[in-house]
């Protein structure tokens, strides 16, 4: 059962980037982030109330609340940078850069404790970074990507690394994971809408088409579905293996972008993707 759930989680997580890209066609990237986060939060909180998980919110201490707020803030900055990068960028370029967050987190761990630098982890970092570079190096015509998307994709990965460490040291393990994620995304929701309001981007809301709305709603639904499937599979199967396999959502994102968004994947980029897959699967050993 857990195998089916993790496959569903990977496919749903991969589809999020495709839905986001399709929903950004006529929408300001900040407005899109706010709308999508609204859908995600609403669906996740509905699920939490249906499961009765909201009752444990009273058990959260002041220290954990501080870390949750910081966790949400760093996640929100990562989300805003991601949408800013995805607006002009291709899915098969933005997603690999964003996925380097896992390798960067491991690299920081090695700098903190040298004994953390096992051969498998070092090879994993090398394969991920080399694979990402190959995916960024186009060898066909001119890229469709325009604008300064790369710095924002890198910033999205950096803030994701910060989020990982806040999660690690925040003491969230004793609480319902759905609840901590829901609280985190409430902070993201507030942050994104504050940016919309303070940036005088409310007029952009009137330019949101039905086409854009449908895809952003689908992105929010797919995001919640991916999270639920991941959490349920972790309850039924081997946790570490499930975490590793969940990182393969980049494969689903790239392949779905090629099929539905007609993004091109060069031979060099395909080789880079295979290196990323190889490095990820290496963590299973």
N, C-alpha and C positions, 0 to 999 in steps of 0.2 A: 504493500500500500504506500509506503513512504517513497518508493521509487517513482510511482505515478505522480505523487504530490510534488516531488522536487522537479520532475520534468515539466509539470504544469507551471510551477513557480518560475523556472528558467524561461519558458516561452512567454509567460505573461510579463515578466520583467523586461525581456527583450522587446516586446511589443510596445512598451511604454515610450521608448525613444522614438519609435516610428509614429505613434499617435501624436507625440509632442511635436515632432517635425511637421507633420501634416496640419496640426492645429495652429502652427506659428505662421502660416502662409500670409495672413492678412492682419495679424495681431502683434501689437507691441510685446516684446519678450517679457517685460515685467508684468504686464497685465495678464499674459498667458500663465505665468508662474503663479500669480495670485488666484486666478480662476481654477487652475488645475489643483492647487493646494486646497482650495475651498471644497471641491468635490471629494478629494482624498480624505480630508478631515471629517466631513459629514458622514461618509460611508464607514470610516473606521470607528467613529464614535457610536454610530448606530449598531455596529457589530459588538462593540464593547458593552453597551447597555443591554443588548440581547443576551449576552453571556453573563451578565452580572458582575463583570470585572471592575466596574466603576466603584464598587463598594470599598475596594482596598486603597483608594486614594487618600483616605484619612491616615493610613499608616506611613505615608511618606514624610520623612523628617526634613528639617530645614536645610541641612547640608545637601541632601539629595535633591531638594527643590532648586538650590543654587546651580548644581551641576546639570539638572534638567534644562534650566533656562539657558545656560551657556551652550549646552548640547543643541538645543533648538536654534540658538542664534548662529552657531557655526554651520548647522545644517541649512539654515535659511540663506546664509551667504553663499554656500555651495550651490544651492538650487538656483539662486539669482544669476550667479556666474555661468552655470550650466545652460540656462535658457538664453543668456546673452551670447554664448558661444554657438548654441544650436541654431539660432536664428539665421546667421549667414553660413554656418558650417554644415558639412555633411555628417550624417549619423556615423558612417564608417570611418570618420576621422575624429570626431568629438568623443565618441564612446571609448575608443582605445586610450585616449589621453586621460579621460576621467577614471578609467579602470586601473591606471597606474597607482591610484591611491593605496591599493593593497600592497604593492611592492614598496611604495614610499614608506608606508607604516612599518613594514618589516625592516627597511633600511634604517629608519630611526631607532628601532629596537636594537639593531646591531651596534649603532653608535653608542647607545646607552649601556649595553652589556655585550662585550665582545664575544662571550661564550655563546651568545645567541646566534652567532654566525656559523651555522652548520653548512656543510657543502650543498645540501638540497636547497636551503634558503638562498644561498648566494647564487646558485644556478638559476633558481626561480626569478630572482630580481633581474639578473642579466637577460634571461629569455623574455621577460615582460617588457623591459625597457627597449631591447633591440627590436622585438616584435612591433612595439608601438612606433618606433622610428621608421621601420619599413612600411608600416601602414600609412604614415604621414607623407612618405616620399612617393608621389605619383609619377608613373612612367607612361601615362597616356594623355595626349593632348594637354589642354589647360584645365585646371581644376575648376569645378563649379563654385568652390568656396571663395567668397569675397569678404573683405573686411578683416578686422582684428579679432578673429574668433579664438586663435590659439592661446593668447595670454589668459583669456577668461576660462578656457577649458583647463588650463594648468591651475589657475586659482581655484576652480571648482574641486580639483583633485586635492589641492593643499588643504582647503577647508574640510574636505571629507576625512583627511588624515587627522586633523584637529578633533573632528567629531568622534572618530574612533577612540582616541585617547581619553576624551571626556567621558565616553561610554565606559571605557575600561576602568577608570578611576572614580567614576561617579557613584559606585555602590548600587547599581540598578539590579543586580542579580537576584535579590530577594523579592523583587516586585514583578507583577504581571507584565510581560514584555509588550503586549498589545497596549496596555495603559501607558507605559513610559513612552512608547512611540507616538501615541495619540497626544500626550502632553507636549512632546517635542514638536509635533507638527502644528499644534496650536500656536506655539511661538513663531514657527515658520509662517503661519497664516497671518499673524499680526504684523510681522516684519515685511512680508511682501505687499500687503495692503497699505502699510505706512509708506513704503517706497512709491507706490502708485499715487497716493494722495500728496505726499510731499514733493514728488516729481512732476506734479501737475499733469498726470497722465490719465485722468478720469475721462477726458474727451475721447481717448482711444477706445473706451468701452463701447461707444456708439458705433465703432467701426468693426466690431466683432460680428462675423457672419455666422449663420447657422452651421455652415461647413466647419468653421473653426471651433465652434462650441461643441459640436458632436465629437470631434476628435479629442478635445481637451477633457471632456467628460469620460470618454473611453480610456484615456490615459490615467485618469484618477481611479476609475474602476479597476483597470488592469493592475495598477500599483497596489491597491488594497488586496486584490486577489492574489498577487504574487507574495505579499507579506503573509497572508493567512495560510497559503499553501506551504510556504517555507516554515512557518512556526509549527504547523501541524506535522509536517514531515520530521521536524526535529524531535518531536515528542515520540514518534514511532520508530525512528531509525537511528543510526550512528551519527551523533551530532557533528563530529569533525568532518566526516565524509560529506555530509549534507552542506556544510558551510563551504567546503572546497568546490563542490559541484555547482553551488549557486553562483559562483563567480563566472561560470560559463554562459551567463546571460548575454555577455558581449557577442558571442557567436550567434545567438538568436537575433540580437539587434541588427548585426551586420547583414545576415542573410535575409531577414525580413525587409531591411532597407533596400537591398538589391532587388528583391521581388516586387515590392509594392511602391517604392519610391524611385525605382529604376536608377539607383546609384550604381556607379561602375566600381568594380573591384579588380584592380590590376593583378598581374602575376606576382609582383613584388608585395603588394598589400596582402594577397592571399597567403604568401609565405610568412609574412609578419603575423597574420592571424593564427596560422598553424603553430608558430613559436609561442604565442600567448597561450594557446590551448595546451601545448606540451608542457610549458612551465606550470600552468595551473594543475594539470593532472599529476605532475611530479610531486606536488605536495601530499598526494595520497600515500606516498611511500616513506 
